[in-house]
Amino acid sequence: MEFKKDETLLTGRLKSVVYAFKGALKLITTEHSVMIQSSLVVIMTIAGFYFEISTTEWMFQILVFGLVLSIEGLNTAVEKIADFVHPDYHERIGFIKDIAAGAVFFAAMTAITIGAIIYIPKIV
């Protein structure tokens, strides 16, 4: 199969955005962990309005939303590729998947810490 380069800048970028949107939609509608995390994004957004958090707090909150969902997307991609390459259990594949899940853990702990810094003083 021959690679065909899209010669037009605008058309190529629009196609990329469409593919990215489709991927995000697939991620949100098929992966349970992303569904839960997306629900938490909605809840924390409502909490942000309720507690009237500052612009800086909004920036940090939005940053960790993107961080966690992005890392979760990469983790899902790693898992799907690993399962495709080696559908049966394999120690090395398990190791790779554990490392990807560990990256999600770090992002989630960062989000929890930032959320605590923002909301504990407002609740207490």
FIMAR-591498 format. One record per atom (N, C-alpha, C): residue number from 1; residue in one letter; x, y, z. Coordinates in Angstrom, 3 decimals, always signed. Layout:
N
{resi:NUM; resn:A; xx:X; yy:Y; zz:Z}
...
END
This chain:
124
{resi:1; resn:M; xx:+0.847; yy:-1.168; zz:+0.000}
{resi:1; resn:M; xx:+0.000; yy:+0.000; zz:+0.000}
{resi:1; resn:M; xx:+0.896; yy:+1.235; zz:+0.000}
{resi:2; resn:E; xx:+0.558; yy:+2.178; zz:-0.844}
{resi:2; resn:E; xx:+1.353; yy:+3.390; zz:-0.985}
{resi:2; resn:E; xx:+0.798; yy:+4.489; zz:-0.098}
{resi:3; resn:F; xx:+1.704; yy:+5.199; zz:+0.568}
{resi:3; resn:F; xx:+1.304; yy:+6.323; zz:+1.423}
{resi:3; resn:F; xx:+1.007; yy:+7.519; zz:+0.554}
{resi:4; resn:K; xx:-0.170; yy:+8.106; zz:+0.754}
{resi:4; resn:K; xx:-0.555; yy:+9.290; zz:-0.007}
{resi:4; resn:K; xx:-0.641; yy:+10.471; zz:+0.945}
{resi:5; resn:K; xx:+0.210; yy:+11.452; zz:+0.716}
{resi:5; resn:K; xx:+0.244; yy:+12.640; zz:+1.564}
{resi:5; resn:K; xx:-0.862; yy:+13.603; zz:+1.154}
{resi:6; resn:D; xx:-1.556; yy:+14.134; zz:+2.156}
{resi:6; resn:D; xx:-2.568; yy:+15.165; zz:+1.897}
{resi:6; resn:D; xx:-1.827; yy:+16.469; zz:+1.649}
{resi:7; resn:E; xx:-1.947; yy:+16.990; zz:+0.462}
{resi:7; resn:E; xx:-1.180; yy:+18.167; zz:+0.065}
{resi:7; resn:E; xx:-1.723; yy:+19.483; zz:+0.607}
{resi:8; resn:T; xx:-2.981; yy:+19.522; zz:+1.010}
{resi:8; resn:T; xx:-3.539; yy:+20.787; zz:+1.469}
{resi:8; resn:T; xx:-3.496; yy:+20.862; zz:+2.990}
{resi:9; resn:L; xx:-2.983; yy:+21.936; zz:+3.488}
{resi:9; resn:L; xx:-2.823; yy:+22.125; zz:+4.932}
{resi:9; resn:L; xx:-4.170; yy:+22.118; zz:+5.649}
{resi:10; resn:L; xx:-5.109; yy:+22.886; zz:+5.166}
{resi:10; resn:L; xx:-6.396; yy:+23.013; zz:+5.839}
{resi:10; resn:L; xx:-7.174; yy:+21.700; zz:+5.831}
{resi:11; resn:T; xx:-7.249; yy:+21.046; zz:+4.699}
{resi:11; resn:T; xx:-7.980; yy:+19.776; zz:+4.602}
{resi:11; resn:T; xx:-7.355; yy:+18.724; zz:+5.512}
{resi:12; resn:G; xx:-6.035; yy:+18.662; zz:+5.525}
{resi:12; resn:G; xx:-5.341; yy:+17.698; zz:+6.381}
{resi:12; resn:G; xx:-5.606; yy:+17.928; zz:+7.849}
{resi:13; resn:R; xx:-5.586; yy:+19.188; zz:+8.267}
{resi:13; resn:R; xx:-5.831; yy:+19.513; zz:+9.674}
{resi:13; resn:R; xx:-7.276; yy:+19.217; zz:+10.049}
{resi:14; resn:L; xx:-8.212; yy:+19.537; zz:+9.161}
{resi:14; resn:L; xx:-9.621; yy:+19.248; zz:+9.442}
{resi:14; resn:L; xx:-9.851; yy:+17.750; zz:+9.596}
{resi:15; resn:K; xx:-9.226; yy:+16.955; zz:+8.738}
{resi:15; resn:K; xx:-9.336; yy:+15.499; zz:+8.852}
{resi:15; resn:K; xx:-8.775; yy:+15.030; zz:+10.194}
{resi:16; resn:S; xx:-7.651; yy:+15.603; zz:+10.602}
{resi:16; resn:S; xx:-7.043; yy:+15.228; zz:+11.873}
{resi:16; resn:S; xx:-7.974; yy:+15.533; zz:+13.043}
{resi:17; resn:V; xx:-8.624; yy:+16.690; zz:+12.995}
{resi:17; resn:V; xx:-9.551; yy:+17.065; zz:+14.062}
{resi:17; resn:V; xx:-10.739; yy:+16.109; zz:+14.095}
{resi:18; resn:V; xx:-11.252; yy:+15.744; zz:+12.923}
{resi:18; resn:V; xx:-12.381; yy:+14.807; zz:+12.859}
{resi:18; resn:V; xx:-11.977; yy:+13.458; zz:+13.444}
{resi:19; resn:Y; xx:-10.799; yy:+12.953; zz:+13.075}
{resi:19; resn:Y; xx:-10.330; yy:+11.670; zz:+13.610}
{resi:19; resn:Y; xx:-10.125; yy:+11.749; zz:+15.124}
{resi:20; resn:A; xx:-9.571; yy:+12.860; zz:+15.588}
{resi:20; resn:A; xx:-9.351; yy:+13.037; zz:+17.022}
{resi:20; resn:A; xx:-10.681; yy:+13.072; zz:+17.773}
{resi:21; resn:F; xx:-11.661; yy:+13.762; zz:+17.227}
{resi:21; resn:F; xx:-12.981; yy:+13.827; zz:+17.847}
{resi:21; resn:F; xx:-13.619; yy:+12.437; zz:+17.890}
{resi:22; resn:K; xx:-13.514; yy:+11.680; zz:+16.792}
{resi:22; resn:K; xx:-14.046; yy:+10.310; zz:+16.760}
{resi:22; resn:K; xx:-13.362; yy:+9.447; zz:+17.828}
{resi:23; resn:G; xx:-12.054; yy:+9.600; zz:+17.953}
{resi:23; resn:G; xx:-11.316; yy:+8.839; zz:+18.954}
{resi:23; resn:G; xx:-11.739; yy:+9.189; zz:+20.364}
{resi:24; resn:A; xx:-11.918; yy:+10.469; zz:+20.632}
{resi:24; resn:A; xx:-12.363; yy:+10.907; zz:+21.960}
{resi:24; resn:A; xx:-13.756; yy:+10.362; zz:+22.254}
{resi:25; resn:L; xx:-14.622; yy:+10.405; zz:+21.261}
{resi:25; resn:L; xx:-15.975; yy:+9.889; zz:+21.430}
{resi:25; resn:L; xx:-15.969; yy:+8.381; zz:+21.692}
{resi:26; resn:K; xx:-15.133; yy:+7.651; zz:+20.956}
{resi:26; resn:K; xx:-15.006; yy:+6.203; zz:+21.189}
{resi:26; resn:K; xx:-14.494; yy:+5.931; zz:+22.593}
{resi:27; resn:L; xx:-13.536; yy:+6.709; zz:+23.014}
{resi:27; resn:L; xx:-12.960; yy:+6.541; zz:+24.345}
{resi:27; resn:L; xx:-14.009; yy:+6.757; zz:+25.425}
{resi:28; resn:I; xx:-14.781; yy:+7.825; zz:+25.301}
{resi:28; resn:I; xx:-15.796; yy:+8.154; zz:+26.311}
{resi:28; resn:I; xx:-16.954; yy:+7.161; zz:+26.309}
{resi:29; resn:T; xx:-17.304; yy:+6.629; zz:+25.141}
{resi:29; resn:T; xx:-18.484; yy:+5.761; zz:+25.052}
{resi:29; resn:T; xx:-18.185; yy:+4.272; zz:+25.212}
{resi:30; resn:T; xx:-16.910; yy:+3.882; zz:+25.191}
{resi:30; resn:T; xx:-16.605; yy:+2.444; zz:+25.270}
{resi:30; resn:T; xx:-15.778; yy:+2.040; zz:+26.482}
{resi:31; resn:E; xx:-15.077; yy:+2.968; zz:+27.082}
{resi:31; resn:E; xx:-14.182; yy:+2.619; zz:+28.192}
{resi:31; resn:E; xx:-14.791; yy:+3.043; zz:+29.525}
{resi:32; resn:H; xx:-15.044; yy:+2.071; zz:+30.397}
{resi:32; resn:H; xx:-15.716; yy:+2.344; zz:+31.666}
{resi:32; resn:H; xx:-14.928; yy:+3.305; zz:+32.555}
{resi:33; resn:S; xx:-13.618; yy:+3.156; zz:+32.589}
{resi:33; resn:S; xx:-12.826; yy:+4.060; zz:+33.436}
{resi:33; resn:S; xx:-12.936; yy:+5.496; zz:+32.938}
{resi:34; resn:V; xx:-12.981; yy:+5.687; zz:+31.636}
{resi:34; resn:V; xx:-13.109; yy:+7.041; zz:+31.088}
{resi:34; resn:V; xx:-14.522; yy:+7.580; zz:+31.333}
{resi:35; resn:M; xx:-15.510; yy:+6.698; zz:+31.292}
{resi:35; resn:M; xx:-16.878; yy:+7.125; zz:+31.607}
{resi:35; resn:M; xx:-16.950; yy:+7.658; zz:+33.038}
{resi:36; resn:I; xx:-16.333; yy:+6.935; zz:+33.963}
{resi:36; resn:I; xx:-16.324; yy:+7.358; zz:+35.363}
{resi:36; resn:I; xx:-15.557; yy:+8.669; zz:+35.512}
{resi:37; resn:Q; xx:-14.403; yy:+8.754; zz:+34.888}
{resi:37; resn:Q; xx:-13.594; yy:+9.966; zz:+34.991}
{resi:37; resn:Q; xx:-14.294; yy:+11.157; zz:+34.346}
{resi:38; resn:S; xx:-14.988; yy:+10.929; zz:+33.245}
{resi:38; resn:S; xx:-15.747; yy:+12.011; zz:+32.608}
{resi:38; resn:S; xx:-16.883; yy:+12.477; zz:+33.511}
{resi:39; resn:S; xx:-17.501; yy:+11.526; zz:+34.208}
{resi:39; resn:S; xx:-18.549; yy:+11.893; zz:+35.167}
{resi:39; resn:S; xx:-17.976; yy:+12.738; zz:+36.299}
{resi:40; resn:L; xx:-16.780; yy:+12.381; zz:+36.748}
{resi:40; resn:L; xx:-16.121; yy:+13.171; zz:+37.793}
{resi:40; resn:L; xx:-15.778; yy:+14.575; zz:+37.288}
{resi:41; resn:V; xx:-15.416; yy:+14.688; zz:+36.021}
{resi:41; resn:V; xx:-15.159; yy:+16.009; zz:+35.433}
{resi:41; resn:V; xx:-16.413; yy:+16.869; zz:+35.520}
{resi:42; resn:V; xx:-17.563; yy:+16.289; zz:+35.188}
{resi:42; resn:V; xx:-18.825; yy:+17.037; zz:+35.261}
{resi:42; resn:V; xx:-19.118; yy:+17.447; zz:+36.703}
{resi:43; resn:I; xx:-18.970; yy:+16.508; zz:+37.644}
{resi:43; resn:I; xx:-19.239; yy:+16.797; zz:+39.059}
{resi:43; resn:I; xx:-18.305; yy:+17.894; zz:+39.581}
{resi:44; resn:M; xx:-17.025; yy:+17.790; zz:+39.229}
{resi:44; resn:M; xx:-16.065; yy:+18.787; zz:+39.719}
{resi:44; resn:M; xx:-16.269; yy:+20.141; zz:+39.045}
{resi:45; resn:T; xx:-16.760; yy:+20.155; zz:+37.837}
{resi:45; resn:T; xx:-17.088; yy:+21.414; zz:+37.178}
{resi:45; resn:T; xx:-18.254; yy:+22.091; zz:+37.893}
{resi:46; resn:I; xx:-19.261; yy:+21.299; zz:+38.231}
{resi:46; resn:I; xx:-20.393; yy:+21.838; zz:+38.998}
{resi:46; resn:I; xx:-19.902; yy:+22.357; zz:+40.351}
{resi:47; resn:A; xx:-19.025; yy:+21.593; zz:+40.996}
{resi:47; resn:A; xx:-18.466; yy:+22.024; zz:+42.285}
{resi:47; resn:A; xx:-17.689; yy:+23.335; zz:+42.128}
{resi:48; resn:G; xx:-16.966; yy:+23.473; zz:+41.028}
{resi:48; resn:G; xx:-16.215; yy:+24.706; zz:+40.782}
{resi:48; resn:G; xx:-17.117; yy:+25.920; zz:+40.711}
{resi:49; resn:F; xx:-18.254; yy:+25.763; zz:+40.044}
{resi:49; resn:F; xx:-19.214; yy:+26.869; zz:+39.988}
{resi:49; resn:F; xx:-19.855; yy:+27.109; zz:+41.351}
{resi:50; resn:Y; xx:-20.188; yy:+26.031; zz:+42.044}
{resi:50; resn:Y; xx:-20.835; yy:+26.151; zz:+43.352}
{resi:50; resn:Y; xx:-19.933; yy:+26.873; zz:+44.351}
{resi:51; resn:F; xx:-18.664; yy:+26.479; zz:+44.394}
{resi:51; resn:F; xx:-17.726; yy:+27.072; zz:+45.353}
{resi:51; resn:F; xx:-17.048; yy:+28.336; zz:+44.821}
{resi:52; resn:E; xx:-17.396; yy:+28.739; zz:+43.606}
{resi:52; resn:E; xx:-16.853; yy:+29.946; zz:+42.995}
{resi:52; resn:E; xx:-15.325; yy:+29.982; zz:+43.065}
{resi:53; resn:I; xx:-14.715; yy:+28.943; zz:+42.530}
{resi:53; resn:I; xx:-13.257; yy:+28.878; zz:+42.569}
{resi:53; resn:I; xx:-12.662; yy:+29.970; zz:+41.675}
{resi:54; resn:S; xx:-11.424; yy:+30.329; zz:+41.969}
{resi:54; resn:S; xx:-10.756; yy:+31.421; zz:+41.256}
{resi:54; resn:S; xx:-10.335; yy:+30.983; zz:+39.849}
{resi:55; resn:T; xx:-9.931; yy:+31.944; zz:+39.060}
{resi:55; resn:T; xx:-9.450; yy:+31.660; zz:+37.704}
{resi:55; resn:T; xx:-8.249; yy:+30.718; zz:+37.743}
{resi:56; resn:T; xx:-7.340; yy:+30.951; zz:+38.668}
{resi:56; resn:T; xx:-6.168; yy:+30.085; zz:+38.801}
{resi:56; resn:T; xx:-6.584; yy:+28.668; zz:+39.178}
{resi:57; resn:E; xx:-7.532; yy:+28.557; zz:+40.096}
{resi:57; resn:E; xx:-8.024; yy:+27.226; zz:+40.488}
{resi:57; resn:E; xx:-8.710; yy:+26.538; zz:+39.313}
{resi:58; resn:W; xx:-9.455; yy:+27.283; zz:+38.508}
{resi:58; resn:W; xx:-10.064; yy:+26.719; zz:+37.295}
{resi:58; resn:W; xx:-8.989; yy:+26.188; zz:+36.353}
{resi:59; resn:M; xx:-7.917; yy:+26.964; zz:+36.196}
{resi:59; resn:M; xx:-6.846; yy:+26.527; zz:+35.287}
{resi:59; resn:M; xx:-6.233; yy:+25.213; zz:+35.753}
{resi:60; resn:F; xx:-5.950; yy:+25.118; zz:+37.048}
{resi:60; resn:F; xx:-5.390; yy:+23.867; zz:+37.567}
{resi:60; resn:F; xx:-6.383; yy:+22.714; zz:+37.433}
{resi:61; resn:Q; xx:-7.633; yy:+22.983; zz:+37.722}
{resi:61; resn:Q; xx:-8.657; yy:+21.938; zz:+37.649}
{resi:61; resn:Q; xx:-8.800; yy:+21.444; zz:+36.207}
{resi:62; resn:I; xx:-8.879; yy:+22.356; zz:+35.264}
{resi:62; resn:I; xx:-9.009; yy:+21.962; zz:+33.855}
{resi:62; resn:I; xx:-7.753; yy:+21.230; zz:+33.385}
{resi:63; resn:L; xx:-6.601; yy:+21.680; zz:+33.845}
{resi:63; resn:L; xx:-5.347; yy:+21.019; zz:+33.481}
{resi:63; resn:L; xx:-5.332; yy:+19.564; zz:+33.936}
{resi:64; resn:V; xx:-5.755; yy:+19.299; zz:+35.178}
{resi:64; resn:V; xx:-5.745; yy:+17.911; zz:+35.642}
{resi:64; resn:V; xx:-6.837; yy:+17.077; zz:+34.983}
{resi:65; resn:F; xx:-7.968; yy:+17.705; zz:+34.594}
{resi:65; resn:F; xx:-8.973; yy:+16.970; zz:+33.817}
{resi:65; resn:F; xx:-8.327; yy:+16.445; zz:+32.539}
{resi:66; resn:G; xx:-7.678; yy:+17.349; zz:+31.824}
{resi:66; resn:G; xx:-7.025; yy:+16.972; zz:+30.571}
{resi:66; resn:G; xx:-5.915; yy:+15.965; zz:+30.778}
{resi:67; resn:L; xx:-5.144; yy:+16.150; zz:+31.839}
{resi:67; resn:L; xx:-4.042; yy:+15.231; zz:+32.143}
{resi:67; resn:L; xx:-4.558; yy:+13.812; zz:+32.357}
{resi:68; resn:V; xx:-5.526; yy:+13.656; zz:+33.232}
{resi:68; resn:V; xx:-6.025; yy:+12.323; zz:+33.563}
{resi:68; resn:V; xx:-6.680; yy:+11.670; zz:+32.346}
{resi:69; resn:L; xx:-7.540; yy:+12.396; zz:+31.646}
{resi:69; resn:L; xx:-8.216; yy:+11.809; zz:+30.490}
{resi:69; resn:L; xx:-7.229; yy:+11.477; zz:+29.366}
{resi:70; resn:S; xx:-6.224; yy:+12.316; zz:+29.180}
{resi:70; resn:S; xx:-5.217; yy:+12.042; zz:+28.146}
{resi:70; resn:S; xx:-4.392; yy:+10.811; zz:+28.469}
{resi:71; resn:I; xx:-3.912; yy:+10.730; zz:+29.702}
{resi:71; resn:I; xx:-3.112; yy:+9.570; zz:+30.100}
{resi:71; resn:I; xx:-3.965; yy:+8.305; zz:+30.058}
{resi:72; resn:E; xx:-5.221; yy:+8.407; zz:+30.450}
{resi:72; resn:E; xx:-6.126; yy:+7.256; zz:+30.375}
{resi:72; resn:E; xx:-6.309; yy:+6.813; zz:+28.922}
{resi:73; resn:G; xx:-6.403; yy:+7.767; zz:+28.013}
{resi:73; resn:G; xx:-6.503; yy:+7.429; zz:+26.595}
{resi:73; resn:G; xx:-5.267; yy:+6.703; zz:+26.092}
{resi:74; resn:L; xx:-4.097; yy:+7.181; zz:+26.498}
{resi:74; resn:L; xx:-2.856; yy:+6.510; zz:+26.110}
{resi:74; resn:L; xx:-2.776; yy:+5.111; zz:+26.730}
{resi:75; resn:N; xx:-3.198; yy:+4.985; zz:+27.982}
{resi:75; resn:N; xx:-3.218; yy:+3.687; zz:+28.641}
{resi:75; resn:N; xx:-4.130; yy:+2.718; zz:+27.881}
{resi:76; resn:T; xx:-5.292; yy:+3.187; zz:+27.490}
{resi:76; resn:T; xx:-6.227; yy:+2.350; zz:+26.748}
{resi:76; resn:T; xx:-5.614; yy:+1.917; zz:+25.422}
{resi:77; resn:A; xx:-4.942; yy:+2.836; zz:+24.735}
{resi:77; resn:A; xx:-4.303; yy:+2.499; zz:+23.468}
{resi:77; resn:A; xx:-3.221; yy:+1.439; zz:+23.664}
{resi:78; resn:V; xx:-2.411; yy:+1.584; zz:+24.705}
{resi:78; resn:V; xx:-1.370; yy:+0.591; zz:+25.003}
{resi:78; resn:V; xx:-2.012; yy:-0.772; zz:+25.263}
{resi:79; resn:E; xx:-3.069; yy:-0.795; zz:+26.068}
{resi:79; resn:E; xx:-3.742; yy:-2.056; zz:+26.371}
{resi:79; resn:E; xx:-4.320; yy:-2.701; zz:+25.127}
{resi:80; resn:K; xx:-4.947; yy:-1.920; zz:+24.261}
{resi:80; resn:K; xx:-5.552; yy:-2.462; zz:+23.035}
{resi:80; resn:K; xx:-4.481; yy:-3.023; zz:+22.107}
{resi:81; resn:I; xx:-3.368; yy:-2.302; zz:+21.965}
{resi:81; resn:I; xx:-2.274; yy:-2.792; zz:+21.124}
{resi:81; resn:I; xx:-1.685; yy:-4.070; zz:+21.705}
{resi:82; resn:A; xx:-1.467; yy:-4.073; zz:+23.016}
{resi:82; resn:A; xx:-0.894; yy:-5.252; zz:+23.663}
{resi:82; resn:A; xx:-1.804; yy:-6.460; zz:+23.501}
{resi:83; resn:D; xx:-3.111; yy:-6.267; zz:+23.671}
{resi:83; resn:D; xx:-4.057; yy:-7.367; zz:+23.502}
{resi:83; resn:D; xx:-4.106; yy:-7.850; zz:+22.056}
{resi:84; resn:F; xx:-3.929; yy:-6.939; zz:+21.110}
{resi:84; resn:F; xx:-3.915; yy:-7.305; zz:+19.696}
{resi:84; resn:F; xx:-2.667; yy:-8.121; zz:+19.361}
{resi:85; resn:V; xx:-1.531; yy:-7.679; zz:+19.867}
{resi:85; resn:V; xx:-0.261; yy:-8.342; zz:+19.583}
{resi:85; resn:V; xx:-0.190; yy:-9.714; zz:+20.254}
{resi:86; resn:H; xx:-0.680; yy:-9.778; zz:+21.493}
{resi:86; resn:H; xx:-0.593; yy:-11.034; zz:+22.253}
{resi:86; resn:H; xx:-1.869; yy:-11.207; zz:+23.065}
{resi:87; resn:P; xx:-2.918; yy:-11.800; zz:+22.458}
{resi:87; resn:P; xx:-4.226; yy:-11.901; zz:+23.125}
{resi:87; resn:P; xx:-4.217; yy:-12.716; zz:+24.429}
{resi:88; resn:D; xx:-3.356; yy:-13.699; zz:+24.515}
{resi:88; resn:D; xx:-3.274; yy:-14.511; zz:+25.732}
{resi:88; resn:D; xx:-2.369; yy:-13.819; zz:+26.749}
{resi:89; resn:Y; xx:-2.495; yy:-14.263; zz:+28.012}
{resi:89; resn:Y; xx:-1.659; yy:-13.661; zz:+29.046}
{resi:89; resn:Y; xx:-0.194; yy:-13.928; zz:+28.746}
{resi:90; resn:H; xx:+0.595; yy:-12.885; zz:+28.895}
{resi:90; resn:H; xx:+2.046; yy:-12.997; zz:+28.760}
{resi:90; resn:H; xx:+2.670; yy:-12.066; zz:+29.786}
{resi:91; resn:E; xx:+3.677; yy:-12.553; zz:+30.480}
{resi:91; resn:E; xx:+4.293; yy:-11.786; zz:+31.563}
{resi:91; resn:E; xx:+4.808; yy:-10.422; zz:+31.096}
{resi:92; resn:R; xx:+5.454; yy:-10.370; zz:+29.952}
{resi:92; resn:R; xx:+5.991; yy:-9.094; zz:+29.456}
{resi:92; resn:R; xx:+4.874; yy:-8.128; zz:+29.066}
{resi:93; resn:I; xx:+3.813; yy:-8.647; zz:+28.452}
{resi:93; resn:I; xx:+2.674; yy:-7.800; zz:+28.098}
{resi:93; resn:I; xx:+2.026; yy:-7.267; zz:+29.375}
{resi:94; resn:G; xx:+1.896; yy:-8.133; zz:+30.388}
{resi:94; resn:G; xx:+1.347; yy:-7.705; zz:+31.676}
{resi:94; resn:G; xx:+2.176; yy:-6.594; zz:+32.298}
{resi:95; resn:F; xx:+3.495; yy:-6.715; zz:+32.194}
{resi:95; resn:F; xx:+4.406; yy:-5.699; zz:+32.717}
{resi:95; resn:F; xx:+4.170; yy:-4.358; zz:+32.020}
{resi:96; resn:I; xx:+4.066; yy:-4.396; zz:+30.696}
{resi:96; resn:I; xx:+3.829; yy:-3.179; zz:+29.908}
{resi:96; resn:I; xx:+2.497; yy:-2.540; zz:+30.301}
{resi:97; resn:K; xx:+1.462; yy:-3.353; zz:+30.423}
{resi:97; resn:K; xx:+0.141; yy:-2.830; zz:+30.782}
{resi:97; resn:K; xx:+0.136; yy:-2.255; zz:+32.195}
{resi:98; resn:D; xx:+0.873; yy:-2.889; zz:+33.104}
{resi:98; resn:D; xx:+0.970; yy:-2.370; zz:+34.475}
{resi:98; resn:D; xx:+1.655; yy:-1.004; zz:+34.506}
{resi:99; resn:I; xx:+2.687; yy:-0.842; zz:+33.707}
{resi:99; resn:I; xx:+3.383; yy:+0.449; zz:+33.655}
{resi:99; resn:I; xx:+2.448; yy:+1.535; zz:+33.130}
{resi:100; resn:A; xx:+1.684; yy:+1.224; zz:+32.071}
{resi:100; resn:A; xx:+0.735; yy:+2.201; zz:+31.521}
{resi:100; resn:A; xx:-0.323; yy:+2.552; zz:+32.563}
{resi:101; resn:A; xx:-0.805; yy:+1.558; zz:+33.297}
{resi:101; resn:A; xx:-1.789; yy:+1.818; zz:+34.356}
{resi:101; resn:A; xx:-1.162; yy:+2.652; zz:+35.475}
{resi:102; resn:G; xx:+0.111; yy:+2.432; zz:+35.742}
{resi:102; resn:G; xx:+0.815; yy:+3.235; zz:+36.744}
{resi:102; resn:G; xx:+0.869; yy:+4.698; zz:+36.368}
{resi:103; resn:A; xx:+0.997; yy:+4.990; zz:+35.081}
{resi:103; resn:A; xx:+0.991; yy:+6.384; zz:+34.627}
{resi:103; resn:A; xx:-0.362; yy:+7.025; zz:+34.916}
{resi:104; resn:V; xx:-1.443; yy:+6.272; zz:+34.722}
{resi:104; resn:V; xx:-2.782; yy:+6.782; zz:+35.045}
{resi:104; resn:V; xx:-2.885; yy:+7.030; zz:+36.546}
{resi:105; resn:F; xx:-2.327; yy:+6.134; zz:+37.326}
{resi:105; resn:F; xx:-2.344; yy:+6.287; zz:+38.784}
{resi:105; resn:F; xx:-1.669; yy:+7.594; zz:+39.197}
{resi:106; resn:F; xx:-0.493; yy:+7.890; zz:+38.631}
{resi:106; resn:F; xx:+0.204; yy:+9.143; zz:+38.954}
{resi:106; resn:F; xx:-0.648; yy:+10.354; zz:+38.586}
{resi:107; resn:A; xx:-1.269; yy:+10.322; zz:+37.410}
{resi:107; resn:A; xx:-2.115; yy:+11.440; zz:+36.978}
{resi:107; resn:A; xx:-3.314; yy:+11.590; zz:+37.908}
{resi:108; resn:A; xx:-3.926; yy:+10.472; zz:+38.292}
{resi:108; resn:A; xx:-5.091; yy:+10.524; zz:+39.178}
{resi:108; resn:A; xx:-4.704; yy:+11.052; zz:+40.561}
{resi:109; resn:M; xx:-3.570; yy:+10.635; zz:+41.087}
{resi:109; resn:M; xx:-3.121; yy:+11.126; zz:+42.389}
{resi:109; resn:M; xx:-2.833; yy:+12.630; zz:+42.326}
{resi:110; resn:T; xx:-2.292; yy:+13.081; zz:+41.205}
{resi:110; resn:T; xx:-2.068; yy:+14.508; zz:+41.018}
{resi:110; resn:T; xx:-3.394; yy:+15.260; zz:+41.030}
{resi:111; resn:A; xx:-4.385; yy:+14.716; zz:+40.327}
{resi:111; resn:A; xx:-5.710; yy:+15.347; zz:+40.276}
{resi:111; resn:A; xx:-6.356; yy:+15.388; zz:+41.658}
{resi:112; resn:I; xx:-6.246; yy:+14.298; zz:+42.401}
{resi:112; resn:I; xx:-6.826; yy:+14.248; zz:+43.747}
{resi:112; resn:I; xx:-6.146; yy:+15.276; zz:+44.652}
{resi:113; resn:T; xx:-4.830; yy:+15.372; zz:+44.555}
{resi:113; resn:T; xx:-4.083; yy:+16.332; zz:+45.381}
{resi:113; resn:T; xx:-4.495; yy:+17.764; zz:+45.051}
{resi:114; resn:I; xx:-4.573; yy:+18.087; zz:+43.779}
{resi:114; resn:I; xx:-4.979; yy:+19.443; zz:+43.383}
{resi:114; resn:I; xx:-6.415; yy:+19.716; zz:+43.809}
{resi:115; resn:G; xx:-7.290; yy:+18.723; zz:+43.631}
{resi:115; resn:G; xx:-8.669; yy:+18.881; zz:+44.080}
{resi:115; resn:G; xx:-8.763; yy:+19.131; zz:+45.584}
{resi:116; resn:A; xx:-7.951; yy:+18.413; zz:+46.353}
{resi:116; resn:A; xx:-7.930; yy:+18.605; zz:+47.793}
{resi:116; resn:A; xx:-7.446; yy:+20.007; zz:+48.166}
{resi:117; resn:I; xx:-6.396; yy:+20.464; zz:+47.471}
{resi:117; resn:I; xx:-5.867; yy:+21.806; zz:+47.735}
{resi:117; resn:I; xx:-6.924; yy:+22.867; zz:+47.433}
{resi:118; resn:I; xx:-7.677; yy:+22.664; zz:+46.377}
{resi:118; resn:I; xx:-8.707; yy:+23.653; zz:+45.995}
{resi:118; resn:I; xx:-9.912; yy:+23.595; zz:+46.919}
{resi:119; resn:Y; xx:-10.422; yy:+22.381; zz:+47.190}
{resi:119; resn:Y; xx:-11.751; yy:+22.270; zz:+47.809}
{resi:119; resn:Y; xx:-11.756; yy:+22.088; zz:+49.329}
{resi:120; resn:I; xx:-10.746; yy:+21.494; zz:+49.922}
{resi:120; resn:I; xx:-10.757; yy:+21.309; zz:+51.387}
{resi:120; resn:I; xx:-10.890; yy:+22.639; zz:+52.112}
{resi:121; resn:P; xx:-10.140; yy:+23.667; zz:+51.770}
{resi:121; resn:P; xx:-10.309; yy:+24.947; zz:+52.478}
{resi:121; resn:P; xx:-11.722; yy:+25.538; zz:+52.299}
{resi:122; resn:K; xx:-12.351; yy:+25.283; zz:+51.187}
{resi:122; resn:K; xx:-13.694; yy:+25.829; zz:+50.940}
{resi:122; resn:K; xx:-14.764; yy:+25.052; zz:+51.689}
{resi:123; resn:I; xx:-14.513; yy:+23.759; zz:+51.922}
{resi:123; resn:I; xx:-15.476; yy:+22.915; zz:+52.637}
{resi:123; resn:I; xx:-15.329; yy:+23.074; zz:+54.140}
{resi:124; resn:V; xx:-14.086; yy:+23.197; zz:+54.600}
{resi:124; resn:V; xx:-13.813; yy:+23.276; zz:+56.041}
{resi:124; resn:V; xx:-14.031; yy:+24.633; zz:+56.597}
END
